[in-house]
Each structure stands twice: as structure tokens, then as C-alpha cells.
């Protein structure tokens, strides 16, 4: 297979797997009474253990990062304020809302990153990025209000945790940039997951199993950990060997798209007219803001 097409396949699979994780998390919450905090502990802890074990078998230098005090501090910040916040808040958003709401709100992260770069780095956004931010904000507004300022059609807690998840995703993206220049990505993700999982376990230990935890529940959790978390990260990182980060980010649109489709098909989630329009706008904004600059330029000139 052509390396470019292999990269596209891997990036699309990574985003799709994460969207599947969101939908399966919703199915688990409907199946039994399980706290989102416990699911966060299980998801992060076991993903970190499995990934680091795999890297050890492959004789990767997973402990190299622990030789620098500065890098250890940066890793801890990444694990707590990036990985833990983004993962836990995302699960809470799915718990209080649904898979579609959680992933669409989290997809605001690229727009927030542009604003962060403007404020702290004084990097002026392109015209297309400004338009994409406006479209995404309008899309989210329609999604959570259905065009009615007087009320929210989405649970307030789902919106709150979805926005917190977005901020966590921004931190997850920006904090480890220095680490990624000095170390491989997989060990950083593995340690981030494990440290975040240990932090979460101090509050909600994985061994405190939910009541009525049966084989079907085990199946859901296995899919969430193996396919929805571990495989999604591996596919995402492998795709970077063949594609530019901008192209990989653009293909990340498959995540909210998959979650939305599965929410409608498997969870019977219905969207009112303006909510559907808002969803389309939000997804379109993600595509625009992640397009490589030269493609954006051609699109706007053609218009």
C-alpha cells in the first residue's frame, strides 16, 4: 500500500476508534450503574500499563525521560493537566450528555489553540482560521440551544464538562511539545496515561468494582481500553510517520462524526433541526481549521 494512503488509513482509524470509545462508554453507562470516575481510572491505568509493557518488550528506553528533573516535571504537568483533565472531563461529558455531545465539544480544541497562540505567542491567525472559529462557535451554540436563547437542549453538566475537556485537550497538545523534541511519542503517552491513571486511582480505585458487573460490562470496558484508547493512540502516532500533523488533525474529524453516527444508530439520540445544522457547522469548522495552509488558500481563492 502507498505510504500516504497507509497514513490516511491509520489516522482515520485512530479517530474512528476514539469515536467508538465514546459510544461504547455511553452504552456502558446505560447498561449498569457505573461511575464515570471509575471508568476514567480503568481506562487510563490499564492503557498506560499495556503500552509501557509493549514498549519494554520492544526494548524501547521507556525510563530515559526520568533522568531529567525538568522533563519529569513537564511530564507530570502533561499527565495531570493534559491527559487526566482531557480524559476525565470527556467521560463526564459523555456521562451527563451523550457520545456526540462530548466529542463535538472536544473538537473545539483546535480553535482554542489558535486563540492561545494569538494571546501568548502573538501569532496572528489566518483569515480562514478566524472564519473557522466563528463557524465553530455558531455550530456549538446551535447544538446546545437549538437556536433558542431561552434554554439549553443539552444538559448543562454535559456542556460544562465538554468545555473543560476541550481545555484539557489544548493542554494535552501544547504542554509536551518540548518533550516530543527529545523523546519518542509513545513513551510520553504511556507515562502520561499511567501517571494520570495512578492519580485517578487515589480517588476511585479500579478494584472497587461496580455492582452487577457482568460479562457484557467486561466486553464494553475491554473495547474502551484496547480499541478506543490504546489502538486509537497507536494508530494516531503511527500515522504521523506518513502524514503531516495538519493532515492527521484534519482526519481527526472522523472522531466526532463516528460518535455522532453511533449515537444516532445505537443510542437513539435525536437531533432537532438547528442542532443538526450546528453539528454540521462544528464539523465543517474542524476541517477548515485543520486544512494545510496551501489548501486553505486555494479554497478561498476559488471562492
C-alpha positions as CSV (number, residue, x, y, z in Angstrom):
1,X,0.0,0.0,0.0
2,X,1.2,3.5,-0.8
3,X,2.7,5.1,2.3
4,X,0.4,8.2,2.0
5,X,-2.7,6.1,1.8
6,X,-1.5,4.0,4.8
7,X,-1.1,7.1,6.8
8,X,-4.6,8.3,5.9
9,X,-6.0,4.9,6.9
10,X,-4.2,4.9,10.2
11,X,-5.2,8.5,11.0
12,X,-8.9,7.8,10.1
13,X,-8.8,4.5,12.1
14,X,-7.4,6.3,15.2
15,X,-10.1,9.0,15.1
16,X,-12.8,6.4,14.4
17,X,-11.6,4.2,17.3
18,X,-11.9,7.1,19.7
19,X,-15.4,7.9,18.4
20,X,-16.3,4.2,19.0
21,X,-14.9,4.6,22.6
22,X,-17.3,7.4,23.3
23,X,-20.3,5.5,22.0
24,X,-19.4,2.3,23.9
25,X,-18.9,4.4,27.1
26,X,-22.5,5.6,26.7
27,X,-23.6,2.0,26.2
28,X,-21.8,1.0,29.4
29,X,-23.5,3.8,31.4
30,X,-26.9,2.7,30.1
31,X,-26.1,-1.0,30.8
32,X,-25.1,-0.7,34.5
33,X,-24.7,1.9,37.2
34,X,-21.0,2.7,36.9
35,X,-19.4,5.9,38.0
36,X,-17.5,7.9,35.3
37,X,-14.6,8.3,37.8
38,X,-14.1,4.5,37.9
39,X,-14.1,4.2,34.2
40,X,-11.5,7.0,33.9
41,X,-9.3,5.1,36.4
42,X,-9.6,1.9,34.5
43,X,-9.2,3.4,31.0
44,X,-6.0,5.4,31.8
45,X,-4.3,3.0,34.2
46,X,-4.6,-0.1,32.0
47,X,-3.8,1.8,28.8
48,X,-0.6,3.1,30.4
49,X,0.4,-0.4,31.7
50,X,-0.2,-2.1,28.4
51,X,1.5,0.5,26.3
52,X,4.6,0.7,28.5
53,X,4.8,-3.1,28.8
54,X,4.7,-3.4,25.0
55,X,7.5,-0.8,24.6
56,X,9.6,-2.7,27.2
57,X,9.2,-5.9,25.2
58,X,10.3,-3.9,22.1
59,X,13.3,-2.8,24.2
60,X,12.4,0.9,24.0
61,X,14.1,3.2,26.5
62,X,11.0,4.0,28.5
63,X,12.9,5.2,31.6
64,X,15.1,7.7,29.7
65,X,12.7,10.6,30.4
66,X,13.1,10.1,34.2
67,X,16.8,11.1,34.1
68,X,16.0,14.8,33.7
69,X,14.3,16.7,36.6
70,X,13.0,19.3,34.2
71,X,11.5,16.7,31.8
72,X,9.9,14.8,34.8
73,X,8.2,18.0,35.9
74,X,6.9,18.6,32.4
75,X,5.7,15.0,32.2
76,X,3.8,15.4,35.4
77,X,2.1,18.6,34.2
78,X,1.3,16.8,30.9
79,X,-0.1,13.8,32.7
80,X,-2.3,15.7,35.2
81,X,-3.4,18.9,33.4
82,X,-3.4,17.4,29.9
83,X,-4.1,13.7,29.9
84,X,-6.1,13.4,33.1
85,X,-8.2,16.5,32.7
86,X,-9.0,15.8,29.0
87,X,-9.8,12.1,29.6
88,X,-11.9,12.5,32.8
89,X,-13.8,15.6,31.6
90,X,-14.6,13.9,28.3
91,X,-16.0,10.9,30.1
92,X,-18.1,13.1,32.4
93,X,-19.4,15.0,29.3
94,X,-20.5,11.6,27.8
95,X,-22.0,10.5,31.1
96,X,-24.1,13.6,31.5
97,X,-24.9,14.0,27.8
98,X,-24.0,11.5,25.1
99,X,-21.1,10.4,22.9
100,X,-21.9,13.0,20.2
101,X,-22.0,16.0,22.5
102,X,-18.8,15.0,24.2
103,X,-16.8,14.6,21.0
104,X,-18.2,17.6,19.2
105,X,-17.4,19.9,22.2
106,X,-13.9,18.4,22.4
107,X,-13.4,19.2,18.7
108,X,-13.3,22.9,19.6
109,X,-9.7,22.4,20.8
110,X,-8.1,23.5,17.5
111,X,-9.9,26.8,17.7
112,X,-8.9,27.3,21.3
113,X,-5.3,26.5,20.4
114,X,-5.4,29.3,17.7
115,X,-6.6,31.7,20.3
116,X,-3.9,30.7,22.8
117,X,-1.2,31.2,20.2
118,X,-2.7,34.7,19.5
119,X,-2.7,35.7,23.2
120,X,0.6,34.2,24.4
121,X,2.7,34.0,21.3
122,X,1.3,37.0,19.4
123,X,0.9,34.7,16.3
124,X,-1.8,36.3,14.2
125,X,-4.4,33.8,12.9
126,X,-5.1,33.5,9.2
127,X,-8.4,34.7,7.8
128,X,-9.6,31.1,7.3
129,X,-8.8,30.4,11.0
130,X,-10.9,33.3,12.1
131,X,-13.8,32.2,10.0
132,X,-13.4,28.6,11.2
133,X,-13.5,29.8,14.9
134,X,-16.7,31.9,14.2
135,X,-18.3,28.9,12.4
136,X,-17.4,26.5,15.3
137,X,-18.8,28.8,17.9
138,X,-22.0,29.3,15.9
139,X,-22.2,25.5,15.5
140,X,-21.8,24.8,19.2
141,X,-24.3,27.5,20.0
142,X,-27.0,25.9,17.8
143,X,-26.1,22.4,19.1
144,X,-26.7,23.2,22.7
145,X,-29.6,25.7,22.3
146,X,-31.3,24.6,19.0
147,X,-31.4,28.3,18.2
148,X,-33.4,29.2,21.3
149,X,-31.5,31.6,23.7
150,X,-34.0,31.0,26.5
151,X,-33.0,27.3,27.1
152,X,-30.4,24.7,26.7
153,X,-31.5,21.5,25.0
154,X,-28.3,19.8,26.2
155,X,-27.7,19.1,29.9
156,X,-25.7,21.9,31.5
157,X,-23.3,19.5,33.1
158,X,-22.5,17.9,29.7
159,X,-21.7,21.3,28.2
160,X,-19.6,22.3,31.3
161,X,-17.5,19.1,31.3
162,X,-17.3,19.1,27.5
163,X,-15.7,22.6,27.6
164,X,-13.3,21.5,30.4
165,X,-12.4,18.5,28.2
166,X,-11.6,21.0,25.4
167,X,-9.2,22.9,27.7
168,X,-7.6,19.7,28.8
169,X,-7.1,18.7,25.1
170,X,-5.4,22.1,24.5
171,X,-3.1,21.4,27.4
172,X,-2.5,17.9,26.1
173,X,-1.5,19.3,22.8
174,X,0.7,22.2,23.9
175,X,2.5,21.0,27.1
176,X,4.5,18.1,25.7
177,X,5.9,19.9,22.6
178,X,9.4,20.2,24.3
179,X,9.3,16.6,25.3
180,X,8.4,15.4,21.8
181,X,11.6,17.1,20.5
182,X,13.7,14.9,22.8
183,X,11.8,11.7,23.2
184,X,9.6,9.3,21.2
185,X,5.9,10.0,21.4
186,X,4.7,6.5,22.6
187,X,6.6,6.5,25.9
188,X,5.3,10.0,26.7
189,X,1.8,8.9,26.1
190,X,2.3,5.7,28.0
191,X,3.7,7.5,31.1
192,X,1.1,10.2,30.8
193,X,-1.7,7.6,30.9
194,X,-0.1,5.6,33.7
195,X,0.6,8.7,35.9
196,X,-2.9,10.1,35.2
197,X,-4.4,6.6,36.0
198,X,-2.5,6.4,39.3
199,X,-3.7,9.9,40.2
200,X,-7.2,8.9,39.4
201,X,-6.9,5.7,41.4
202,X,-6.2,7.6,44.6
203,X,-9.8,8.9,44.3
204,X,-11.5,5.9,42.6
205,X,-9.5,2.7,42.7
206,X,-10.0,0.2,39.9
207,X,-10.5,-2.7,42.3
208,X,-13.7,-1.2,43.7
209,X,-15.9,-2.8,41.0
210,X,-19.4,-1.5,40.2
211,X,-22.3,-3.6,41.3
212,X,-23.7,-6.1,38.8
213,X,-20.5,-6.0,36.7
214,X,-21.1,-8.8,34.2
215,X,-19.5,-10.3,31.0
216,X,-21.2,-7.7,28.8
217,X,-19.7,-4.9,31.0
218,X,-16.3,-6.5,30.7
219,X,-16.7,-6.5,26.9
220,X,-17.6,-2.8,26.9
221,X,-14.6,-1.9,29.1
222,X,-12.3,-4.0,27.0
223,X,-13.3,-2.2,23.8
224,X,-12.9,1.2,25.6
225,X,-9.4,0.4,26.8
226,X,-8.0,-1.7,23.9
227,X,-9.7,-0.3,20.8
228,X,-11.0,3.1,21.9
229,X,-7.9,4.2,23.8
230,X,-4.7,2.1,23.2
231,X,-5.3,1.4,19.5
232,X,-6.5,4.9,18.7
233,X,-3.3,6.4,20.1
234,X,-1.1,3.9,18.4
235,X,-2.8,4.5,15.0
236,X,-2.7,8.3,15.5
237,X,1.0,8.3,16.3
238,X,1.9,5.8,13.6
239,X,0.1,8.0,11.0
240,X,2.5,10.8,11.8
241,X,5.2,8.7,10.2
242,X,3.5,9.1,6.8
243,X,1.4,12.4,7.0
244,X,1.9,15.9,8.2
245,X,0.4,16.8,11.6
246,X,-2.1,19.1,9.8
247,X,-3.4,16.3,7.6
248,X,-3.7,14.0,10.6
249,X,-5.6,16.7,12.5
250,X,-8.0,17.1,9.6
251,X,-8.7,13.4,9.5
252,X,-9.5,13.7,13.2
253,X,-12.9,14.9,12.1
254,X,-13.8,11.2,11.9
255,X,-13.9,11.1,15.7
256,X,-17.0,13.4,16.3
257,X,-18.5,12.1,13.0
258,X,-18.2,8.4,14.2
259,X,-19.5,9.3,17.7
260,X,-22.5,11.2,16.2
261,X,-23.5,8.4,13.8
262,X,-23.2,5.8,16.5
263,X,-25.1,7.9,19.0
264,X,-28.0,8.1,16.5
265,X,-27.9,4.5,15.4
266,X,-27.1,2.7,18.7
267,X,-28.2,5.1,21.4
268,X,-31.3,6.6,19.7
269,X,-30.0,10.1,20.2
270,X,-32.1,12.5,18.2
271,X,-31.1,16.0,16.9
272,X,-33.6,18.8,16.3
273,X,-33.3,20.8,13.1
274,X,-31.0,23.6,14.3
275,X,-29.0,21.1,16.4
276,X,-28.3,19.1,13.2
277,X,-27.2,22.3,11.4
278,X,-25.0,23.2,14.4
279,X,-23.4,19.8,14.2
280,X,-22.6,20.2,10.5
281,X,-21.1,23.7,11.1
282,X,-18.9,22.4,14.0
283,X,-17.6,19.5,12.0
284,X,-17.0,21.8,9.0
285,X,-15.1,24.3,11.1
286,X,-12.8,21.5,12.4
287,X,-12.0,20.6,8.7
288,X,-11.3,24.2,7.7
289,X,-9.0,25.0,10.7
290,X,-7.0,21.8,10.2
291,X,-6.5,22.2,6.4
292,X,-2.9,22.7,5.4
293,X,-2.3,26.4,4.6
294,X,-1.8,26.0,0.9
295,X,-5.1,24.1,0.5
296,X,-6.9,26.7,2.6
297,X,-5.5,29.4,0.3
298,X,-6.7,27.6,-2.9
299,X,-10.1,27.1,-1.4
300,X,-10.6,30.7,-0.5
301,X,-9.2,32.0,-3.9
302,X,-11.6,29.6,-5.7
303,X,-14.5,31.1,-3.8
